[in-house]
Structure formats: C-alpha cells, structure tokens
Amino acid sequence: MSDWKIDPTGVQTVLTSVQTTQGELATVITEAGMNGVMAGVAWGGGITVGVSEALAGLLTEQQSNVTAVGNTVNASVTGVANAVYAYNNGQEQMALEFQGAIADGSDGDFSFFEQHGYRGDA
C-alpha cells in the first residue's frame, strides 16, 4: 500500500459541501435570471443600448465557460468519489486513473467513469 491517508468520512463531507454549493449556484445562474437582467438593462432604451449589447455578448461568450466549470465540478466530485472507492478496495492504480479522468470531464465526457464502475453518488 502507498502512504496515502484518506479519511472517507472527511472526503464525503467535502463532496457533499461541494454539491450543495454547486446546487445553490445553479439556482442563481439560470436562463430566467439572465433574461431578467437583460430585460432590466434593455428597459433603459437608447441610454443603455450599448450596455445591453455588451452584456449580451459577454453572457454568450461566457456560457461555454460556465458550462465547463459545472462539468469540471461534476467530474471532480465523481472522480474523487470513485478514487476513494477504488482506494478503499485496494485498487490504487484505478484510484489514480479516476483522479486523472477528472480533467476529461470538463467537457461533459463522463465515459471513463461509465466504463469503469461509475458511482454517481458522492
């Protein structure tokens, strides 16, 4: 065995906290919320037209980044949960592979986890 010292209960606490925070963030950053912001800015008519155009451009540009961040958080939670599960079962190499697959999840590709004993529960 390696020198790793994993506290499964501590890991679970952190993962639960991450999922809770992500859920709270998802309720704030919604399409309806962004539409409300845009409507508020557009209400100013000609005075704020430049602001609404710039804001629309920014939101469009950042949409893929926000999606990638959400996917990375999901991949991280899934990867860490699976790494701890594999480690606890004496599968150190698989634990390392799960950790390495986290980066691939930023684009929503969870195929590695699905192919290797995906555990969606954190």
MIFITOR-515901 format. One record per residue: x, y, z of N, C-alpha, C, O in turn; residue number from 1; chain. Coordinates in Angstrom, 1 decimal, always signed. Example, Ala and Ser with C-alpha at 12.3 -4.5 7.8 and 13.67 -1.06 7.14 Angstrom:
residues 2
    n_c1    n_c2    n_c3   ca_c1   ca_c2   ca_c3    c_c1    c_c2    c_c3    o_c1    o_c2    o_c3   nr  kette
   +13.2    -5.7    +7.8   +12.3    -4.5    +7.8   +13.2    -3.3    +7.8   +14.2    -3.3    +8.5    1      A
   +12.8    -2.2    +7.1   +13.7    -1.1    +7.1   +12.9    +0.0    +7.9   +13.4    +1.1    +8.0    2      A
//
This chain:
residues 122
    n_c1    n_c2    n_c3   ca_c1   ca_c2   ca_c3    c_c1    c_c2    c_c3    o_c1    o_c2    o_c3   nr  kette
    +0.8    -1.2    +0.0    +0.0    +0.0    +0.0    +0.9    +1.2    +0.0    +2.0    +1.2    +0.4    1      A
    +0.3    +2.3    -0.5    +1.0    +3.6    -0.5    +1.0    +4.3    +0.8    +0.5    +3.7    +1.8    2      A
    +1.5    +5.5    +0.9    +1.4    +6.3    +2.1    +0.2    +7.2    +2.1    +0.1    +8.1    +2.9    3      A
    -0.8    +6.9    +1.3    -2.0    +7.8    +1.3    -2.7    +7.6    +2.6    -2.7    +6.5    +3.2    4      A
    -3.3    +8.6    +3.1    -4.1    +8.6    +4.3    -5.4    +9.3    +3.9    -5.5   +10.5    +4.0    5      A
    -6.4    +8.5    +3.6    -7.7    +9.0    +3.1    -8.7    +8.8    +4.2    -8.8    +7.7    +4.7    6      A
    -9.4    +9.9    +4.6   -10.4    +9.8    +5.6   -11.8    +9.8    +4.8   -12.2   +10.9    +4.4    7      A
   -12.4    +8.7    +4.5   -13.6    +8.6    +3.7   -14.7    +9.5    +4.2   -15.4   +10.1    +3.4    8      A
   -14.8    +9.6    +5.5   -15.9   +10.4    +6.1   -15.6   +11.9    +5.8   -16.5   +12.7    +5.4    9      A
   -14.4   +12.3    +5.9   -14.0   +13.7    +5.6   -14.2   +14.0    +4.1   -14.6   +15.1    +3.8   10      A
   -13.8   +13.0    +3.3   -14.0   +13.2    +1.9   -15.4   +13.4    +1.5   -15.8   +14.3    +0.8   11      A
   -16.3   +12.5    +2.1   -17.7   +12.6    +1.9   -18.3   +14.0    +2.3   -19.1   +14.5    +1.6   12      A
   -17.8   +14.5    +3.5   -18.3   +15.8    +3.9   -17.9   +16.9    +2.9   -18.8   +17.7    +2.7   13      A
   -16.7   +16.8    +2.4   -16.3   +17.9    +1.5   -17.1   +17.7    +0.2   -17.6   +18.7    -0.4   14      A
   -17.3   +16.5    -0.3   -18.0   +16.3    -1.6   -19.5   +16.8    -1.4   -20.0   +17.4    -2.3   15      A
   -20.1   +16.5    -0.3   -21.4   +16.9    +0.0   -21.5   +18.4    +0.0   -22.4   +19.0    -0.6   16      A
   -20.5   +19.1    +0.6   -20.5   +20.5    +0.7   -20.3   +21.1    -0.7   -21.0   +22.1    -1.1   17      A
   -19.5   +20.5    -1.6   -19.3   +21.0    -2.9   -20.6   +20.9    -3.7   -21.0   +21.8    -4.4   18      A
   -21.3   +19.7    -3.6   -22.5   +19.5    -4.3   -23.6   +20.5    -3.9   -24.4   +21.0    -4.7   19      A
   -23.6   +20.8    -2.6   -24.6   +21.7    -2.0   -24.4   +23.1    -2.6   -25.3   +23.8    -3.1   20      A
   -23.1   +23.5    -2.6   -22.7   +24.8    -3.1   -23.0   +24.9    -4.6   -23.5   +26.0    -5.1   21      A
   -22.7   +23.9    -5.3   -23.0   +23.9    -6.7   -24.5   +24.0    -7.0   -24.9   +24.7    -7.9   22      A
   -25.3   +23.3    -6.2   -26.7   +23.4    -6.4   -27.2   +24.8    -6.1   -28.1   +25.3    -6.8   23      A
   -26.7   +25.4    -5.1   -27.1   +26.8    -4.8   -26.7   +27.7    -5.9   -27.5   +28.6    -6.3   24      A
   -25.5   +27.6    -6.4   -25.1   +28.4    -7.5   -26.0   +28.2    -8.8   -26.3   +29.2    -9.5   25      A
   -26.3   +27.0    -9.0   -27.2   +26.7   -10.2   -28.5   +27.3   -10.1   -29.2   +27.6   -11.1   26      A
   -29.0   +27.5    -8.8   -30.3   +28.2    -8.7   -30.2   +29.7    -8.9   -31.2   +30.4    -9.2   27      A
   -29.0   +30.2    -8.8   -28.8   +31.7    -9.0   -28.5   +32.0   -10.5   -29.0   +33.0   -11.0   28      A
   -27.7   +31.2   -11.1   -27.3   +31.4   -12.5   -28.2   +30.6   -13.4   -27.9   +29.4   -13.7   29      A
   -29.4   +31.2   -13.7   -30.4   +30.5   -14.6   -30.6   +31.3   -15.8   -30.3   +32.5   -15.9   30      A
   -31.2   +30.7   -16.8   -31.6   +31.4   -18.0   -32.6   +32.5   -17.7   -32.5   +33.6   -18.2   31      A
   -33.6   +32.1   -16.9   -34.6   +33.1   -16.5   -34.0   +34.3   -15.8   -34.4   +35.5   -16.0   32      A
   -33.0   +34.1   -14.9   -32.4   +35.1   -14.2   -31.6   +36.0   -15.1   -31.6   +37.3   -15.0   33      A
   -30.9   +35.4   -16.1   -30.1   +36.2   -17.0   -31.1   +37.0   -17.9   -30.8   +38.2   -18.3   34      A
   -32.2   +36.4   -18.3   -33.2   +37.1   -19.1   -33.7   +38.3   -18.4   -34.0   +39.4   -18.9   35      A
   -33.9   +38.2   -17.0   -34.4   +39.3   -16.2   -33.4   +40.4   -16.2   -33.7   +41.6   -16.3   36      A
   -32.1   +40.1   -16.1   -31.0   +41.1   -16.1   -31.1   +41.8   -17.5   -31.0   +43.0   -17.5   37      A
   -31.2   +41.0   -18.5   -31.2   +41.7   -19.9   -32.4   +42.6   -20.0   -32.3   +43.6   -20.6   38      A
   -33.6   +42.1   -19.5   -34.8   +42.9   -19.6   -34.6   +44.2   -18.9   -35.0   +45.3   -19.3   39      A
   -34.0   +44.1   -17.7   -33.8   +45.3   -16.9   -32.8   +46.3   -17.6   -33.1   +47.5   -17.5   40      A
   -31.8   +45.8   -18.2   -30.8   +46.7   -18.9   -31.5   +47.3   -20.1   -31.3   +48.5   -20.4   41      A
   -32.2   +46.5   -20.9   -32.9   +46.9   -22.1   -34.0   +48.0   -21.8   -34.3   +48.8   -22.7   42      A
   -34.5   +47.9   -20.6   -35.6   +48.9   -20.3   -35.1   +50.3   -20.4   -35.9   +51.2   -20.7   43      A
   -33.8   +50.6   -20.3   -33.3   +51.9   -20.4   -33.3   +52.5   -21.8   -33.0   +53.6   -22.0   44      A
   -33.7   +51.7   -22.8   -33.8   +52.1   -24.1   -32.5   +52.6   -24.7   -31.4   +51.9   -24.5   45      A
   -32.5   +53.7   -25.4   -31.3   +54.2   -26.1   -30.1   +54.5   -25.2   -29.0   +54.5   -25.6   46      A
   -30.5   +54.8   -23.9   -29.5   +55.2   -23.0   -28.6   +54.0   -22.6   -27.4   +54.2   -22.5   47      A
   -29.2   +52.8   -22.5   -28.4   +51.6   -22.1   -28.2   +50.6   -23.2   -27.8   +49.5   -23.0   48      A
   -28.5   +51.0   -24.5   -28.4   +50.0   -25.5   -27.0   +49.5   -25.6   -26.8   +48.3   -25.9   49      A
   -26.0   +50.3   -25.5   -24.6   +49.8   -25.5   -24.3   +48.8   -24.4   -23.6   +47.8   -24.6   50      A
   -24.9   +49.1   -23.2   -24.7   +48.1   -22.1   -25.3   +46.8   -22.4   -24.7   +45.8   -22.1   51      A
   -26.6   +46.8   -22.9   -27.3   +45.6   -23.1   -26.6   +44.8   -24.2   -26.5   +43.5   -24.1   52      A
   -26.1   +45.4   -25.2   -25.3   +44.7   -26.3   -24.1   +44.1   -25.7   -23.7   +43.0   -26.1   53      A
   -23.3   +44.9   -24.9   -22.1   +44.4   -24.4   -22.4   +43.2   -23.4   -21.6   +42.2   -23.4   54      A
   -23.4   +43.3   -22.6   -23.8   +42.3   -21.7   -24.2   +41.0   -22.4   -23.8   +39.9   -22.0   55      A
   -25.0   +41.2   -23.4   -25.4   +40.0   -24.2   -24.2   +39.3   -24.8   -24.1   +38.1   -24.8   56      A
   -23.3   +40.1   -25.3   -22.0   +39.5   -25.9   -21.2   +38.7   -24.8   -20.7   +37.6   -25.1   57      A
   -21.1   +39.4   -23.7   -20.4   +38.7   -22.6   -21.0   +37.4   -22.1   -20.4   +36.4   -21.9   58      A
   -22.3   +37.5   -21.9   -23.1   +36.3   -21.5   -22.9   +35.2   -22.5   -22.8   +34.0   -22.1   59      A
   -23.1   +35.5   -23.8   -22.9   +34.5   -24.8   -21.5   +33.9   -24.8   -21.4   +32.7   -24.9   60      A
   -20.5   +34.8   -24.7   -19.1   +34.3   -24.7   -18.8   +33.4   -23.5   -18.1   +32.5   -23.6   61      A
   -19.4   +33.8   -22.3   -19.1   +33.1   -21.1   -19.9   +31.8   -20.9   -19.6   +31.0   -20.0   62      A
   -21.0   +31.6   -21.7   -21.9   +30.5   -21.4   -21.1   +29.1   -21.5   -21.3   +28.3   -20.6   63      A
   -20.2   +29.0   -22.4   -19.4   +27.7   -22.5   -18.5   +27.6   -21.3   -18.2   +26.5   -20.9   64      A
   -18.0   +28.7   -20.8   -17.1   +28.6   -19.7   -17.8   +28.2   -18.4   -17.4   +27.4   -17.6   65      A
   -19.0   +28.8   -18.2   -19.9   +28.4   -17.1   -20.2   +26.9   -17.2   -20.2   +26.2   -16.2   66      A
   -20.6   +26.5   -18.4   -20.9   +25.0   -18.6   -19.7   +24.2   -18.2   -19.8   +23.1   -17.6   67      A
   -18.5   +24.6   -18.7   -17.3   +23.8   -18.4   -17.0   +23.8   -17.0   -16.5   +22.8   -16.5   68      A
   -17.2   +24.9   -16.2   -16.9   +24.9   -14.8   -17.9   +23.9   -14.1   -17.4   +23.1   -13.3   69      A
   -19.2   +23.9   -14.5   -20.1   +23.0   -13.9   -19.7   +21.5   -14.2   -19.8   +20.7   -13.3   70      A
   -19.3   +21.3   -15.4   -18.9   +19.9   -15.8   -17.6   +19.5   -15.0   -17.5   +18.4   -14.6   71      A
   -16.7   +20.5   -14.8   -15.5   +20.1   -14.1   -15.8   +19.8   -12.6   -15.2   +18.9   -12.1   72      A
   -16.7   +20.6   -12.0   -17.1   +20.3   -10.7   -17.8   +18.9   -10.6   -17.4   +18.1    -9.7   73      A
   -18.7   +18.6   -11.5   -19.3   +17.2   -11.5   -18.2   +16.2   -11.7   -18.3   +15.1   -11.0   74      A
   -17.3   +16.4   -12.7   -16.3   +15.4   -12.9   -15.4   +15.2   -11.7   -14.9   +14.1   -11.4   75      A
   -15.1   +16.3   -11.0   -14.2   +16.3    -9.8   -14.9   +15.5    -8.7   -14.3   +14.6    -8.1   76      A
   -16.2   +15.8    -8.5   -16.9   +15.0    -7.4   -16.9   +13.6    -7.8   -16.7   +12.7    -6.9   77      A
   -17.3   +13.3    -9.0   -17.4   +11.9    -9.4   -16.0   +11.2    -9.4   -15.9   +10.1    -8.9   78      A
   -15.0   +11.9    -9.9   -13.6   +11.3    -9.9   -13.1   +11.1    -8.5   -12.5   +10.0    -8.2   79      A
   -13.3   +12.0    -7.6   -12.8   +11.9    -6.2   -13.6   +10.7    -5.5   -13.0    +9.9    -4.8   80      A
   -14.9   +10.7    -5.7   -15.7    +9.6    -5.0   -15.2    +8.3    -5.5   -15.1    +7.3    -4.7   81      A
   -15.0    +8.2    -6.8   -14.6    +6.9    -7.4   -13.1    +6.5    -7.0   -12.8    +5.4    -6.8   82      A
   -12.3    +7.5    -6.9   -10.9    +7.3    -6.5   -10.9    +6.8    -5.0   -10.1    +5.8    -4.7   83      A
   -11.7    +7.4    -4.2   -11.7    +6.9    -2.8   -12.3    +5.5    -2.7   -11.8    +4.7    -2.0   84      A
   -13.3    +5.3    -3.5   -14.0    +3.9    -3.5   -12.9    +2.9    -4.0   -12.8    +1.8    -3.4   85      A
   -12.2    +3.2    -5.1   -11.2    +2.3    -5.6   -10.1    +2.1    -4.6    -9.6    +1.0    -4.3   86      A
    -9.6    +3.2    -4.0    -8.5    +3.1    -3.0    -9.0    +2.2    -1.8    -8.2    +1.4    -1.4   87      A
   -10.2    +2.4    -1.3   -10.7    +1.7    -0.2   -10.8    +0.2    -0.5   -10.8    -0.7    +0.4   88      A
   -10.9    -0.1    -1.8   -10.9    -1.5    -2.2    -9.6    -2.0    -2.7    -9.5    -3.1    -3.3   89      A
    -8.5    -1.3    -2.3    -7.2    -1.7    -2.6    -6.8    -1.6    -4.1    -5.8    -2.2    -4.5   90      A
    -7.5    -0.7    -4.8    -7.2    -0.6    -6.2    -6.5    +0.8    -6.5    -7.1    +1.7    -7.0   91      A
    -5.3    +0.9    -6.0    -4.6    +2.1    -6.1    -4.4    +2.6    -7.5    -4.6    +3.8    -7.8   92      A
    -4.1    +1.7    -8.5    -3.9    +2.2    -9.8    -5.2    +2.7   -10.4    -5.2    +3.8   -11.1   93      A
    -6.3    +2.1   -10.1    -7.6    +2.6   -10.6    -7.9    +3.9    -9.9    -8.5    +4.8   -10.5   94      A
    -7.6    +4.1    -8.6    -7.8    +5.4    -8.0    -7.0    +6.5    -8.7    -7.6    +7.6    -8.9   95      A
    -5.8    +6.2    -9.1    -5.0    +7.2    -9.8    -5.6    +7.5   -11.2    -5.6    +8.6   -11.6   96      A
    -6.2    +6.5   -11.9    -6.8    +6.7   -13.2    -8.1    +7.5   -13.0    -8.3    +8.4   -13.9   97      A
    -8.9    +7.3   -12.0   -10.1    +8.1   -11.7    -9.7    +9.6   -11.5   -10.3   +10.5   -12.0   98      A
    -8.6    +9.8   -10.7    -8.1   +11.1   -10.5    -7.7   +11.8   -11.8    -8.0   +13.0   -12.0   99      A
    -7.1   +11.0   -12.7    -6.6   +11.6   -13.9    -7.8   +11.9   -14.9    -7.6   +12.8   -15.7  100      A
    -8.9   +11.2   -14.8   -10.0   +11.4   -15.7   -10.8   +12.6   -15.3   -11.7   +13.0   -16.1  101      A
   -10.6   +13.2   -14.2   -11.3   +14.4   -13.8   -11.2   +15.5   -14.9   -12.2   +16.1   -15.2  102      A
   -10.0   +15.7   -15.4    -9.8   +16.8   -16.4   -10.7   +16.5   -17.6   -11.2   +17.5   -18.3  103      A
   -10.8   +15.3   -18.0   -11.6   +14.9   -19.2   -13.1   +15.3   -19.0   -13.8   +15.4   -20.0  104      A
   -13.5   +15.4   -17.8   -14.9   +15.6   -17.5   -15.3   +17.1   -17.7   -16.5   +17.4   -17.7  105      A
   -14.4   +18.0   -17.9   -14.7   +19.4   -18.1   -15.6   +19.7   -19.3   -16.3   +20.6   -19.3  106      A
   -15.5   +18.8   -20.3   -16.4   +19.0   -21.5   -17.6   +18.1   -21.4   -18.3   +18.0   -22.4  107      A
   -17.9   +17.5   -20.2   -19.1   +16.7   -20.1   -18.9   +15.3   -20.4   -19.8   +14.5   -20.4  108      A
   -17.7   +14.9   -20.8   -17.4   +13.5   -21.1   -17.1   +12.6   -19.9   -16.0   +12.7   -19.3  109      A
   -18.1   +11.9   -19.5   -18.0   +11.0   -18.3   -17.9    +9.6   -18.7   -18.1    +8.7   -17.9  110      A
   -17.5    +9.3   -20.0   -17.4    +8.0   -20.5   -16.4    +7.1   -19.7   -16.6    +5.9   -19.5  111      A
   -15.3    +7.7   -19.2   -14.3    +6.9   -18.4   -15.0    +6.4   -17.2   -14.9    +5.2   -16.9  112      A
   -15.8    +7.2   -16.5   -16.4    +6.8   -15.3   -17.5    +5.7   -15.6   -17.6    +4.8   -14.8  113      A
   -18.2    +5.9   -16.7   -19.2    +4.9   -17.1   -18.6    +3.6   -17.4   -19.2    +2.5   -17.1  114      A
   -17.5    +3.6   -18.0   -16.8    +2.3   -18.4   -16.1    +1.6   -17.3   -15.9    +0.4   -17.4  115      A
   -15.8    +2.3   -16.2   -15.0    +1.7   -15.1   -15.7    +1.8   -13.8   -15.1    +2.2   -12.8  116      A
   -17.0    +1.4   -13.8   -17.6    +1.3   -12.5   -18.1    +2.6   -11.9   -17.9    +2.9   -10.7  117      A
   -18.7    +3.4   -12.7   -19.2    +4.7   -12.3   -20.1    +4.6   -11.1   -21.0    +3.8   -11.0  118      A
   -19.7    +5.5   -10.1   -20.5    +5.6    -8.9   -21.0    +7.1    -8.8   -20.2    +7.9    -8.4  119      A
   -22.2    +7.3    -9.3   -22.7    +8.7    -9.3   -22.9    +9.3    -8.0   -22.9   +10.6    -7.8  120      A
   -23.1    +8.5    -6.9   -23.3    +9.0    -5.6   -21.9    +9.4    -5.0   -21.0    +8.6    -5.1  121      A
   -21.8   +10.6    -4.5   -20.6   +11.0    -3.9   -20.3   +10.5    -2.5   -19.3   +10.8    -1.9  122      A
//
